[in-house]
Amino acid sequence: RREKEILQLVTEGLTSSQIAEKLFISPHTVETHRKNLMEKFDVNNMTAIIKYATEFKLL
């Protein structure tokens, strides 16, 4: 659930710090979720995840 929220906020252009502030979690936690997303999608950057999520209508 949190990872999907973070993915949505990343697509809106928010930074990790902004996401952390909005969700009341630490920036380190946001980075951990981003890292987990990249591992799950087997990609090296968030741009690739956003492209994949958009193509497969995951957002």
SENUZA-833572 format. One record per atom (N, C-alpha, C): residue in three letters; x, y, z. Coordinates in pm, whole numbers, plus 32768, in hexadecimal, padded with zeros to 4 digits. Each point is the difference from the previous one (the first is absolute). Layout:
<recs>
alaXYZ ...
</recs>
This chain:
<recs>
arg80537F898000 arg7FAD80778000 arg8057807D8000 arg806280078059 arg805780768009 arg805080137F7F glu80307F917FC9 glu804F800C7F85 glu7FAC803B7F90 lys7F837FD97FF7 lys7FA980377F98 lys7FEA80958017 glu7FEF8029807E glu7FF1808E801F glu807D804E7FD6 ile80727FC78020 ile807E80437FDF ile801280077F69 leu7FDF7F967FBA leu800980017F6E leu7FA7806D7FC6 gln7F87800D8033 gln7FA480677FD1 gln803B808B8017 leu803880178075 leu803880838020 leu807D801F7FAD val804E7F997FE2 val807580127FA9 val7FD3802C7F76 thr7F947FC47FCE thr7FCE80267F7B thr7FCD808F7FFF glu7FDB80328075 glu7FD3808B800B glu80768060800B gly80797FCA8004 gly807780548001 gly803680248089 leu7FCE7FBF8069 leu802F801E8086 leu80877FBD801C thr80528044804E thr80817FC8802A thr7FE97FA58078 ser80677FB68024 ser7FF67FA88074 ser7FDF804F807E ser803E80738010 ser7FE680538076 ser7F7080318003 gln7FCD80287F8D gln7F76802F7FF8 gln7F9E7F8E801C ile801E7F8A7FCB ile7FAB7F8C8018 ile80007FDD8094 ala80768001803C ala800C7FE1808F ala7FAC80608053 glu8009807F7FE0 glu7FB380648049 glu7F6A7FE97FEF lys7FD77FE37F88 lys7F727FED7FE2 lys7FC67F838045 leu80517F968007 leu7FD17F82803A leu80277FEE8093 phe804380648038 phe802B7FFC808C phe805B7F89801E ile805F7FE97FA5 ile80657F988013 ile8088803E7FE6 ser806A7FB9801F ser808680387FEB ser80297FF47F6D pro8057805B7FD3 pro80337FF67F76 pro80467F7A7FE8 his80407FCB8067 his80447F7E7FF2 his7F9A7F927FE0 thr7F8C8006803E thr7F967F9E7FE5 thr7FD1800C7F6F val7FF480797FD0 val7FD880157F74 val80687FC37FA4 glu80808018801D glu806B7FC87FAD glu7FFD7F688002 thr7FE17FC68072 thr7FF67F6E800A thr7F8E7FCC7FA8 his7F8F80428004 his7F8F7FD87FAA his8025800E7F6D arg8045806C7FDD arg802980147F75 arg805F7F917FD5 lys805E7FDD8057 lys805F7F947FE3 lys7FB67F7C7FED asn7F9F7FE58057 asn7FB27F847FF4 asn7FB27FFC7F7D leu7FC880717FD8 leu7FB880077F80 leu805D7FE17F8C met807880398003 met80607FE87F94 met80277F6D7FF9 glu800E7FC08074 glu80207F718002 glu7F8C7FAE7FC9 lys7F8680218027 lys7F8B7FB57FD1 lys7FEC800C7F6A phe801980777FCA phe7FEF80177F71 phe807E7FDE7FB1 asp806B7FDD8048 asp80817FDE7FC3 asp8032806E7FA3 val8001807B8034 val803180737FB5 val8061804F8057 asn8047805E7FC1 asn8066804D8048 asn7FD8808E8021 asn7F8B802B7FD2 asn7FD7808A8020 asn7F68800A8004 met7FD2806B803D met7F7080148011 met7FBA80207F7C thr804780387FA2 thr7FC3801F7F7E thr7FCD7F817FBE ala804F7F968007 ala7FD77F817FC5 ala7F867FC68047 ile7FFA80118082 ile7F8C7FCF804C ile7F83804D7FD9 ile800D80837FF5 ile7F8E80537FDB ile7FCD7FD87F75 lys805D7FE97FA4 lys7FDA7FD77F78 lys7FB67F7A8005 tyr80367FA18048 tyr7FC27F7C800D tyr7F75800B8040 ala7FF9804A806E ala7F81800E8048 ala7F9680437FA9 thr802A805F7FAF thr7FA380457FA7 thr7FD17FA37F90 glu805D7FB67FC6 glu7FDD7FA47F93 glu7F9D7F95802E phe80137FCE8079 phe7FAB7F958032 phe7F918030805C lys7FEC80847FFF lys7F92803F804B lys7FFE7FD88093 leu80758004803E leu800B7FDF808E leu7FE480788059 leu7FF780757FC4 leu7FE78079804E leu7F7280307FED 
</recs>
